Amino acid sequence: MKVLMVSTSYPLHKGSVSGIFVKRLKTALDERCEVDVVSPDDRNSRESEPGVFRSNYAPKKWQILAHEPGGIPVQIKKNYSSVFLVPSLLLSFFCSVFKRANSYDVIHANWAVSGAISAPACRLFRKVLITTLRGEDVKKRLGITGRFFLRSALKYSHAIVVVSESMLDLLEVEYPEYKHKYRVINNGVDFINMDKPPAVDKNVFDGRCFEIVSVGSLIPRKNVEYSLRELALVKKSGLKFRYRIIGGGVCKPLLEGLSKDLGIDHCVEFVGPVTPNEVAEVLSNSTFLISSSLHEGRPNVVMEAMAAGCCVLLSDIDGHRELIQKSKCGKLFNCERDGGLANTLLDVAQKTESVVNMGHSGRRYIESKQLTWDKSASEYMSCYAELLSSE
């Protein structure tokens, strides 16, 4: 079987974390079928990876849209003149897919825009089209452009994969006419080393200092500003902590300035983007993972923190709520309320046994559900085979 993965986000150079979960899925699928990738080019990419086709849409130094933290919407907000590159990107991406589609059995698009762009080639060459929707594709407030790409992907794809039950529920309410196409395939977790003790066991609660971490792009949707303000309240209460922020993005200068203004810069470390192995190491040595995100599908970093045995403190949104309710791995807080995170953290920090139990529960959930990329790849292969046999 030959599969062409189409993705607006994919790591095209060493150290890139752009679409890293797409690469992890490809790596797992490589053991079962032949997989190639089409992705927009990136100004930082130099080396060529076999089987990865980069669509050039502008001079190298101008190729800034697809692989920066937050993707195309954030880059346009950062630099409005870059909106003029969008038509070129879409046309180049479309031509790259169209040029190759006939050589593959299955076209697997990641994100709605990739599904919409792949649809004409799949219809012309009678190819199976699967579209995997991610968190930004399925939300209650979606703009006109987002709705156009989503509707196109829903209409022309043979199957629509979502990565969480909450995304499925929202699609079934908003677009019930495509219900027969929907299926859930969870992402995997990149590391599950059950021989290592859970993070909550390695970090002794002696009242001196808690290790706290956040991982993700520093963009408005991730709402790290709220986390910093809440941790300033925690500091005033006397609780000691070290807060590591992993990731880069347009909000980094603002957040660094805010941490100084709040008087907690000596407690906060902006680590920047790091490799997946380094993320795993930090998680395995942290007691708490915090996410104040305003919207998520099924955040991989939360599942990785659960596998590491962290206690997770998450904003009360659909993508987080589903994981907490099923695994009992942490607590939810209201990120629209002052004191929501601070009060939750202060309350939990007084209950050592409860924190340890939540860390163990998260790890057990990941293990019992076998949330690995190998399992995810097997489920996609079954989906491919089913659709091919019905054609």
Residue pairs with C-beta under 8 A, 6 or more apart in sequence:
1 32
1 33
1 34
1 105
1 106
1 381
1 384
1 385
1 388
2 33
2 34
2 35
2 36
2 103
2 104
2 105
2 106
3 29
3 33
3 34
3 35
3 36
3 104
3 105
3 106
3 107
3 108
3 384
4 35
4 36
4 37
4 38
4 97
4 100
4 101
4 103
4 104
4 106
4 107
4 108
5 22
5 26
5 35
5 36
5 37
5 38
5 108
5 109
5 110
6 37
6 38
6 39
6 97
6 107
6 108
6 109
6 110
6 114
6 115
6 117
6 118
7 19
7 22
7 37
7 38
7 39
7 109
7 110
7 111
7 114
8 19
8 39
8 40
8 66
8 71
8 72
8 93
8 110
8 111
8 113
8 114
9 18
9 19
9 22
9 39
9 66
9 67
9 71
9 110
9 111
10 18
10 19
10 22
10 23
10 37
10 39
10 52
10 67
11 17
11 18
11 19
11 20
11 23
12 18
12 39
12 41
12 42
12 44
12 45
12 49
12 52
12 54
12 67
13 42
13 44
13 45
13 46
13 47
14 47
15 273
15 275
16 42
16 44
16 45
16 67
17 273
17 275
17 276
18 42
18 66
18 67
18 68
19 39
19 67
19 110
20 276
21 187
21 300
22 37
22 110
24 188
24 190
24 373
25 187
25 188
25 373
25 376
25 377
25 380
26 35
26 37
27 373
28 188
28 373
28 374
28 376
28 377
29 35
29 377
29 380
29 381
31 377
32 377
32 378
32 381
33 381
33 384
35 51
36 51
36 52
36 53
36 100
36 104
37 51
37 52
37 53
38 53
38 55
38 93
38 96
38 97
38 100
39 52
39 53
39 54
39 55
39 66
40 54
40 55
40 57
40 63
40 65
40 66
40 67
40 89
40 92
40 93
41 54
41 55
41 56
41 57
41 60
41 63
42 54
42 63
42 66
42 67
43 60
43 61
43 62
43 63
43 64
44 67
45 54
48 54
53 96
53 100
55 89
55 92
55 93
55 95
55 96
56 63
56 92
57 63
57 65
57 85
57 88
57 89
57 91
57 92
57 93
58 85
58 88
58 89
62 85
64 75
64 79
64 82
64 85
65 71
65 72
65 75
65 76
65 82
65 85
65 86
65 89
66 72
66 89
68 74
68 75
68 249
69 217
69 218
69 219
69 247
69 248
69 249
69 250
70 217
70 219
70 221
70 249
70 250
71 136
72 86
72 89
73 136
74 217
74 219
74 220
74 249
74 250
75 82
76 82
76 83
76 86
77 250
78 250
90 113
90 117
93 114
93 117
94 117
94 120
97 107
97 117
97 118
97 121
98 120
98 121
101 107
101 118
101 121
101 122
101 124
101 125
101 127
102 121
102 125
102 127
104 127
105 127
105 128
105 384
105 388
106 127
106 128
106 129
106 130
106 384
106 387
106 388
107 118
107 121
107 122
107 127
107 128
107 129
107 130
108 130
108 131
108 132
108 380
108 384
109 115
109 117
109 118
109 129
109 130
109 131
109 132
109 153
109 157
110 131
110 132
110 134
111 131
111 132
111 133
111 134
111 136
111 137
112 131
112 133
112 137
112 146
112 149
112 150
112 152
112 153
113 149
113 153
114 131
114 153
115 129
115 131
115 149
115 152
115 153
115 156
115 157
116 148
116 149
116 152
116 153
116 156
118 129
118 131
119 129
119 152
119 153
119 155
119 156
119 157
121 127
122 128
122 129
122 156
123 156
126 391
128 158
128 384
128 387
128 388
128 391
129 156
129 157
129 158
130 157
130 158
130 159
130 160
130 161
130 380
130 383
130 384
130 387
131 153
131 154
131 157
131 159
131 160
131 161
132 161
132 162
132 163
132 185
133 150
133 153
133 160
133 161
133 162
133 163
133 167
133 171
133 297
134 163
134 297
135 167
135 295
135 296
135 297
135 298
135 299
135 319
136 146
136 295
136 297
137 146
137 149
137 150
137 153
137 297
138 150
138 162
138 167
138 170
138 171
138 297
139 170
139 295
140 170
142 150
151 175
153 160
154 160
154 175
154 178
154 181
155 178
157 181
158 181
158 387
159 181
159 183
159 383
159 387
160 171
160 178
160 181
160 182
160 183
161 183
161 184
161 185
161 380
161 383
162 168
162 171
162 182
162 183
162 184
162 297
163 184
163 185
163 186
163 187
163 297
163 298
164 184
164 186
164 297
164 298
164 318
164 319
164 322
165 184
165 322
166 297
166 298
166 318
166 319
166 321
166 322
167 297
167 298
167 318
167 319
168 182
168 184
170 318
171 178
171 182
172 179
172 182
183 383
185 376
185 379
185 380
185 383
186 298
186 369
186 371
186 376
187 298
187 300
187 303
187 371
187 373
187 376
188 371
188 372
188 373
188 374
188 375
188 376
189 300
189 303
189 304
189 306
189 307
189 366
189 371
189 372
189 373
190 276
190 280
190 300
190 304
190 373
191 276
191 277
191 280
191 304
191 307
191 308
192 307
192 366
192 367
192 371
192 372
194 363
194 367
196 284
196 308
197 309
198 308
198 309
198 310
198 356
198 359
198 360
198 363
199 283
199 284
199 285
199 286
199 287
199 308
199 309
199 310
199 359
200 287
200 309
200 310
200 311
200 355
200 356
200 358
200 359
200 360
201 309
201 356
201 359
202 284
202 285
203 210
203 211
203 285
203 286
203 287
205 287
205 349
205 352
205 355
207 240
208 240
209 240
209 241
209 242
210 239
210 240
210 241
210 242
210 287
210 288
210 349
211 241
211 242
211 244
211 285
211 286
211 287
211 288
212 231
212 241
212 242
212 243
212 244
212 286
212 287
212 288
212 289
212 290
213 243
213 244
213 245
213 246
213 282
213 283
213 286
213 288
213 289
213 290
213 305
213 310
214 222
214 224
214 227
214 243
214 244
214 245
214 246
214 247
214 289
214 290
214 291
214 292
215 246
215 247
215 279
215 282
215 283
215 289
215 301
215 305
216 222
216 224
216 246
216 247
216 291
216 293
216 299
216 301
217 247
217 248
217 249
218 224
218 245
218 247
218 248
218 249
218 250
218 251
218 252
218 255
219 249
219 250
219 251
220 251
220 294
221 293
221 294
221 295
222 247
222 249
222 251
222 291
222 292
222 293
222 294
223 292
223 293
223 294
223 315
223 335
224 245
224 251
224 255
224 292
225 251
225 254
225 255
225 258
226 292
226 335
226 341
227 243
227 290
227 292
227 341
228 243
228 255
228 258
228 259
228 262
228 264
228 268
229 258
229 262
229 338
230 292
230 339
230 340
230 341
230 342
230 345
231 241
231 243
231 264
231 267
231 268
231 341
231 342
231 345
232 262
232 263
232 264
233 339
233 342
234 241
234 342
234 345
234 346
235 241
235 263
235 264
235 267
237 342
237 346
239 345
239 346
239 349
240 267
241 267
242 267
242 269
243 264
243 267
243 268
243 269
243 290
244 268
244 269
244 271
244 282
244 286
245 255
245 268
245 269
245 270
245 271
246 271
246 272
246 273
246 274
246 279
246 282
247 271
247 272
247 273
248 272
248 273
252 270
255 270
256 265
256 270
259 265
259 268
271 282
274 282
279 301
279 304
280 304
280 308
283 289
283 304
283 305
283 308
283 310
284 308
284 309
286 305
286 308
286 310
287 310
287 311
287 355
287 359
288 310
288 311
288 312
288 313
288 345
288 348
289 301
289 302
289 305
289 310
289 311
289 312
289 313
289 330
290 312
290 313
290 314
290 341
290 345
291 299
291 301
291 302
291 312
291 313
291 314
291 315
291 320
292 315
292 335
292 341
293 299
293 314
293 315
293 317
293 319
293 320
294 315
294 317
294 335
295 317
295 319
296 317
296 318
296 319
296 320
297 319
298 319
298 322
298 323
299 319
299 320
302 312
302 314
302 320
302 323
303 323
303 366
303 371
305 312
305 362
306 312
306 323
306 327
306 329
306 362
306 363
306 365
306 366
307 362
307 363
307 366
307 371
308 363
309 359
309 360
309 362
309 363
310 359
310 362
311 329
311 330
311 348
311 355
311 358
311 359
311 362
312 323
312 324
312 329
312 330
312 331
312 358
312 362
313 330
313 331
313 333
313 341
313 344
313 345
313 348
314 320
314 323
314 324
314 330
314 331
314 332
314 333
315 332
315 333
315 334
315 335
316 332
316 333
316 334
316 335
320 332
321 332
323 329
324 330
324 331
324 332
326 365
327 361
327 362
327 364
327 365
327 366
328 358
328 361
328 365
329 358
329 359
329 361
329 362
329 365
330 358
330 362
331 344
331 348
331 358
332 344
333 340
333 341
333 343
333 344
334 340
335 341
348 354
348 355
349 355
